[in-house]
Amino acid sequence: MHSIEEESRVIDGKLQVASAINLLEFSRLVRWDRNSEQFTPVDQGTFDLAWQDNVSPVFGRLICWINFSAGAEFLAKGVCLLNGIDVRRQHCLVPANPTTELTAWIDQYFDNPKVHMEPTTIFGDLGNLVDLKNEKTKGKFLKQLCLKMGANQKEEKLLLVAYDFLRQTIRNRDAHAYRPNVRDANFHLVPELFVKGFNLLLSWIPGGPGELNTWRDKAGELVDSLPCI
């Protein structure tokens, strides 16, 4: 029988992975193949048409890469959670939503942002998953996952390098400012680095990556069954 803590971890893991697939597909950089139960890369011509025609003719590429980075992060966290590696920090306090008249709440918040706090769960960022600059904790949660799943040295290096490069070069660039005409230099990494890393993570999902099709199909039911918090 599962404990409440374990059930919470598994539900969060499923939600992170299922939402990751949607984010990654929305990026137009990869496709999820239901039959092979893997990600496949998209060729650059198809990607260029997709972001210009279906997202935004000027900023579509940026929007797609932001979705790609977010999906990659959700995927790694979800696979960690599903394999018993808890990336979360629970019962962290953050400012609560206003329950009083908004003008008064703004004044109160300005004077003291901590005046009304509520507990929440923090999932951390990419730096919690991997940081190859830090020799003491360079692998962090993804290193723990590789050890637990028996990854060989080649698999471990590929996964850690993919996520560290994503963290330092791609996500750090796109999350904080718009820089023009730089993202095409990253495109060749999608099939050879990121897709291979994503599919490695999916191979570690309990029950196999085929579970993803079921989770995606029933994601709405799962979300609707959860309390509003």
Sine and cosine of phi, psi and omega as CSV:
sin_phi,cos_phi,sin_psi,cos_psi,sin_omega,cos_omega
0.00,0.00,0.74,-0.67,-0.06,-1.00
-0.98,0.21,0.62,-0.78,0.11,-0.99
-0.97,0.26,0.27,-0.96,0.03,-1.00
-0.88,0.48,-0.64,0.77,0.00,-1.00
-0.90,0.44,-0.67,0.74,-0.01,-1.00
-0.93,0.36,-0.65,0.76,0.02,-1.00
-0.89,0.46,-0.66,0.75,0.04,-1.00
-0.88,0.47,-0.67,0.74,-0.01,-1.00
-0.90,0.44,-0.67,0.74,-0.03,-1.00
-0.93,0.37,-0.68,0.74,0.03,-1.00
-0.88,0.47,-0.72,0.70,0.04,-1.00
-0.88,0.47,-0.62,0.79,0.03,-1.00
-0.89,0.46,-0.71,0.71,0.02,-1.00
-0.89,0.46,-0.67,0.74,-0.02,-1.00
-0.91,0.41,-0.65,0.76,0.01,-1.00
-0.91,0.42,-0.69,0.73,-0.05,-1.00
-0.93,0.35,-0.71,0.70,-0.03,-1.00
-0.89,0.45,-0.68,0.74,0.02,-1.00
-0.94,0.35,-0.53,0.85,0.04,-1.00
-0.87,0.49,-0.65,0.76,-0.01,-1.00
-0.88,0.48,-0.69,0.73,0.00,-1.00
-0.91,0.41,-0.68,0.74,0.02,-1.00
-0.89,0.46,-0.70,0.72,-0.02,-1.00
-0.92,0.40,-0.64,0.77,0.05,-1.00
-0.91,0.41,-0.63,0.78,0.00,-1.00
-0.91,0.42,-0.40,0.92,0.04,-1.00
-0.91,0.42,-0.29,0.96,-0.04,-1.00
0.92,0.39,0.03,1.00,-0.02,-1.00
-1.00,0.06,-0.42,0.91,0.00,-1.00
-0.65,-0.76,0.30,-0.95,0.12,-0.99
-0.83,-0.56,0.53,-0.85,0.14,-0.99
-0.99,-0.10,0.85,-0.53,0.00,-1.00
-0.99,-0.13,0.95,-0.32,-0.05,-1.00
-0.89,0.46,-0.53,0.85,-0.08,-1.00
-0.97,0.23,-0.74,0.67,0.01,-1.00
-0.99,0.11,-0.20,0.98,0.01,-1.00
0.85,0.53,0.72,0.69,0.01,-1.00
-0.56,-0.83,0.29,-0.96,0.20,-0.98
-0.99,0.12,0.57,-0.82,0.13,-0.99
-0.81,-0.59,0.58,-0.81,-0.01,-1.00
-0.97,0.23,0.39,-0.92,0.07,-1.00
-0.97,-0.25,0.67,-0.75,0.01,-1.00
-0.95,0.33,0.39,-0.92,-0.17,-0.99
-0.91,0.42,-0.58,0.81,0.03,-1.00
-0.88,0.47,-0.69,0.72,0.03,-1.00
-0.90,0.43,-0.66,0.75,0.02,-1.00
-0.89,0.46,-0.71,0.70,-0.03,-1.00
-0.88,0.48,-0.65,0.76,0.05,-1.00
-0.91,0.41,-0.64,0.77,-0.07,-1.00
-0.91,0.41,-0.73,0.68,-0.06,-1.00
-0.95,0.31,-0.53,0.85,0.00,-1.00
-0.97,0.25,-0.66,0.75,-0.11,-0.99
-1.00,0.05,-0.55,0.83,-0.17,-0.99
-0.94,-0.35,-0.19,0.98,-0.03,-1.00
-0.89,-0.45,-0.95,0.32,0.04,-1.00
-0.30,-0.95,0.75,-0.66,-0.08,-1.00
-0.92,0.39,-0.33,0.94,0.01,-1.00
-0.95,-0.33,-0.76,0.65,-0.12,-0.99
-0.96,-0.28,0.20,0.98,-0.03,-1.00
-0.87,0.48,-0.63,0.77,-0.01,-1.00
-0.89,0.46,-0.68,0.73,0.06,-1.00
-0.87,0.49,-0.74,0.68,-0.01,-1.00
-0.87,0.50,-0.66,0.75,0.00,-1.00
-0.91,0.42,-0.69,0.72,-0.02,-1.00
-0.93,0.37,-0.55,0.84,0.08,-1.00
-0.90,0.44,-0.68,0.73,0.06,-1.00
-0.90,0.44,-0.63,0.78,0.02,-1.00
-0.87,0.49,-0.74,0.67,-0.02,-1.00
-0.90,0.43,-0.67,0.74,0.01,-1.00
-0.90,0.44,-0.69,0.72,0.02,-1.00
-0.89,0.46,-0.65,0.76,0.04,-1.00
-0.88,0.48,-0.66,0.75,0.01,-1.00
-0.91,0.42,-0.74,0.68,0.02,-1.00
-0.86,0.52,-0.66,0.75,-0.04,-1.00
-0.88,0.47,-0.75,0.66,-0.03,-1.00
-0.89,0.45,-0.67,0.74,0.01,-1.00
-0.90,0.43,-0.65,0.76,0.00,-1.00
-0.90,0.44,-0.69,0.72,0.01,-1.00
-0.91,0.41,-0.61,0.79,0.09,-1.00
-0.86,0.51,-0.76,0.65,-0.03,-1.00
-0.87,0.49,-0.67,0.74,-0.03,-1.00
-0.92,0.39,-0.35,0.94,0.01,-1.00
-0.96,-0.28,0.39,0.92,0.15,-0.99
0.99,0.14,0.17,0.98,0.04,-1.00
-0.97,-0.23,0.97,-0.25,-0.16,-0.99
-1.00,0.06,0.95,-0.31,-0.02,-1.00
-1.00,0.09,-0.06,1.00,-0.14,-0.99
-1.00,0.03,0.46,-0.89,0.24,-0.97
-0.88,-0.47,0.91,-0.42,-0.10,-0.99
-0.99,-0.10,0.33,-0.94,0.05,-1.00
0.89,0.46,0.50,0.87,0.12,-0.99
-0.98,0.20,0.58,-0.82,-0.05,-1.00
-0.99,-0.12,0.74,-0.67,0.06,-1.00
-0.72,-0.70,0.34,-0.94,0.05,-1.00
-0.84,0.54,0.71,-0.71,-0.03,-1.00
-0.99,0.15,0.41,-0.91,0.11,-0.99
-0.88,0.47,0.54,-0.84,-0.02,-1.00
-0.91,0.41,0.65,-0.76,0.07,-1.00
-0.87,-0.49,0.01,1.00,0.01,-1.00
-0.90,-0.44,-0.04,-1.00,0.03,-1.00
-0.84,0.54,0.69,-0.72,-0.22,-0.98
-0.90,0.43,-0.65,0.76,-0.02,-1.00
-0.88,0.47,-0.68,0.73,0.03,-1.00
-0.91,0.42,-0.64,0.77,0.00,-1.00
-0.90,0.43,-0.64,0.77,0.03,-1.00
-0.87,0.50,-0.69,0.72,0.02,-1.00
-0.89,0.45,-0.70,0.71,0.00,-1.00
-0.89,0.45,-0.69,0.72,-0.03,-1.00
-0.91,0.42,-0.67,0.75,0.01,-1.00
-0.87,0.49,-0.66,0.75,-0.02,-1.00
-0.95,0.30,-0.57,0.82,-0.04,-1.00
-0.39,-0.92,1.00,-0.09,-0.01,-1.00
-0.86,0.51,-0.27,0.96,-0.03,-1.00
-0.99,-0.15,0.19,0.98,-0.09,-1.00
-0.92,0.38,-0.57,0.82,0.05,-1.00
-0.79,-0.61,0.94,-0.34,-0.06,-1.00
-0.86,-0.50,0.40,-0.91,0.07,-1.00
-0.60,-0.80,0.48,-0.88,-0.02,-1.00
-0.98,0.21,0.55,-0.84,0.07,-1.00
-0.52,-0.85,0.12,-0.99,0.05,-1.00
-0.96,-0.28,0.79,-0.62,0.01,-1.00
-0.97,-0.25,0.77,-0.64,-0.03,-1.00
-0.99,-0.12,-0.02,1.00,0.02,-1.00
0.97,0.26,-0.08,-1.00,-0.02,-1.00
-0.83,-0.56,-0.14,-0.99,-0.02,-1.00
-0.88,0.47,-0.49,0.87,0.03,-1.00
-0.91,0.42,-0.39,0.92,0.09,-1.00
-0.98,0.22,-0.39,0.92,-0.01,-1.00
-0.99,0.12,-0.65,0.76,-0.06,-1.00
-0.34,-0.94,0.60,-0.80,0.10,-1.00
-0.43,-0.90,1.00,-0.06,-0.10,-1.00
-0.96,0.30,-0.18,0.98,0.07,-1.00
-0.97,0.23,-0.42,0.91,-0.07,-1.00
-1.00,-0.05,0.96,-0.28,-0.08,-1.00
-0.91,0.42,-0.47,0.88,-0.05,-1.00
-0.97,0.24,-0.60,0.80,-0.06,-1.00
-0.74,-0.68,0.62,0.78,-0.18,-0.98
-0.88,0.47,-0.53,0.85,-0.02,-1.00
-1.00,0.00,-0.54,0.84,-0.03,-1.00
0.75,0.66,-0.69,-0.73,-0.14,-0.99
-0.90,0.43,-0.59,0.81,0.01,-1.00
-0.93,0.36,-0.53,0.85,0.10,-0.99
-0.90,0.43,-0.69,0.72,0.05,-1.00
-0.87,0.50,-0.66,0.75,0.00,-1.00
-0.90,0.44,-0.70,0.71,0.01,-1.00
-0.87,0.50,-0.68,0.74,0.02,-1.00
-0.90,0.44,-0.69,0.72,-0.04,-1.00
-0.91,0.41,-0.58,0.82,-0.07,-1.00
-1.00,-0.03,0.02,1.00,0.05,-1.00
0.94,0.33,0.55,0.84,0.02,-1.00
-0.90,0.44,0.60,-0.80,0.10,-1.00
-0.98,0.19,0.10,-0.99,-0.10,-1.00
-0.88,0.47,-0.64,0.77,0.00,-1.00
-0.90,0.43,-0.69,0.73,0.01,-1.00
-0.90,0.43,-0.70,0.72,-0.02,-1.00
-0.89,0.46,-0.72,0.69,-0.01,-1.00
-0.89,0.46,-0.68,0.73,0.00,-1.00
-0.86,0.51,-0.73,0.69,-0.06,-1.00
-0.92,0.38,-0.72,0.70,-0.04,-1.00
-0.93,0.38,-0.64,0.76,0.03,-1.00
-0.92,0.39,-0.67,0.74,0.01,-1.00
-0.84,0.55,-0.74,0.68,-0.07,-1.00
-0.97,0.23,-0.52,0.85,0.04,-1.00
-0.95,0.32,-0.64,0.77,0.06,-1.00
-0.91,0.42,-0.67,0.75,0.05,-1.00
-0.85,0.52,-0.70,0.71,-0.03,-1.00
-0.90,0.44,-0.77,0.64,-0.15,-0.99
-0.99,0.16,-0.65,0.76,-0.16,-0.99
-0.99,-0.16,-0.70,0.72,-0.12,-0.99
-1.00,-0.03,-0.85,0.53,-0.06,-1.00
-0.91,0.41,-0.67,0.75,-0.03,-1.00
-0.90,0.44,-0.54,0.84,0.05,-1.00
-0.95,0.30,-0.77,0.64,-0.18,-0.98
-0.98,0.19,-0.42,0.91,-0.08,-1.00
-0.98,0.21,-0.28,0.96,-0.17,-0.99
-0.87,-0.50,-0.29,0.96,-0.02,-1.00
-0.23,-0.97,0.33,-0.94,0.08,-1.00
-0.99,-0.13,0.85,-0.53,0.11,-0.99
-0.88,-0.48,0.83,-0.56,-0.10,-1.00
-0.98,0.21,0.51,-0.86,0.23,-0.97
0.85,0.52,0.65,0.76,0.03,-1.00
-0.86,-0.51,-0.29,0.96,-0.19,-0.98
-0.98,0.22,-0.42,0.91,0.02,-1.00
-0.89,0.46,-0.43,0.90,0.02,-1.00
-0.92,0.39,-0.32,0.95,0.01,-1.00
-1.00,-0.07,-0.21,0.98,-0.19,-0.98
-0.87,0.49,-0.63,0.77,-0.07,-1.00
-0.91,0.41,-0.26,0.97,0.01,-1.00
-0.98,0.18,-0.30,0.95,-0.07,-1.00
-0.88,0.48,-0.81,0.59,-0.03,-1.00
-0.95,0.31,-0.63,0.78,-0.16,-0.99
-1.00,0.01,-0.38,0.93,-0.03,-1.00
-0.91,-0.42,-0.85,0.52,-0.15,-0.99
-0.96,0.27,-0.73,0.69,-0.01,-1.00
-0.88,0.48,-0.64,0.77,0.04,-1.00
-0.90,0.44,-0.65,0.76,0.04,-1.00
-0.91,0.41,-0.68,0.73,0.02,-1.00
-0.88,0.47,-0.71,0.71,-0.03,-1.00
-0.93,0.37,-0.51,0.86,0.11,-0.99
-0.89,0.45,-0.73,0.69,0.04,-1.00
-0.85,0.52,-0.69,0.72,-0.03,-1.00
-0.90,0.44,-0.51,0.86,0.01,-1.00
-0.92,0.39,-0.26,0.97,-0.01,-1.00
-0.99,-0.14,0.09,1.00,0.05,-1.00
-0.95,0.33,0.79,-0.61,0.03,-1.00
-0.82,0.57,0.80,-0.60,-0.06,-1.00
1.00,0.00,-0.12,0.99,0.05,-1.00
1.00,-0.07,0.33,-0.95,-0.05,-1.00
-0.91,0.42,-0.29,0.96,0.06,-1.00
-0.87,0.48,-0.37,0.93,0.06,-1.00
-0.87,0.50,-0.46,0.89,-0.06,-1.00
-0.87,0.49,-0.62,0.78,0.00,-1.00
-0.87,0.49,-0.67,0.74,0.02,-1.00
-0.92,0.39,-0.70,0.71,-0.01,-1.00
-0.87,0.49,-0.67,0.74,0.00,-1.00
-0.92,0.40,-0.67,0.74,-0.02,-1.00
-0.91,0.42,-0.53,0.85,-0.07,-1.00
-0.95,-0.30,0.23,0.97,-0.06,-1.00
-0.88,0.48,-0.65,0.76,0.01,-1.00
-0.87,0.49,-0.68,0.74,0.02,-1.00
-0.89,0.45,-0.66,0.75,0.00,-1.00
-0.90,0.44,-0.73,0.68,-0.02,-1.00
-0.88,0.47,-0.69,0.72,-0.02,-1.00
-0.91,0.42,-0.43,0.90,-0.05,-1.00
-0.99,0.14,-0.19,0.98,-0.08,-1.00
-1.00,0.01,0.48,-0.88,0.01,-1.00
-0.93,0.35,0.47,-0.88,0.09,-1.00
-0.99,0.12,0.92,-0.39,-0.03,-1.00
-0.77,-0.64,0.00,0.00,0.00,0.00
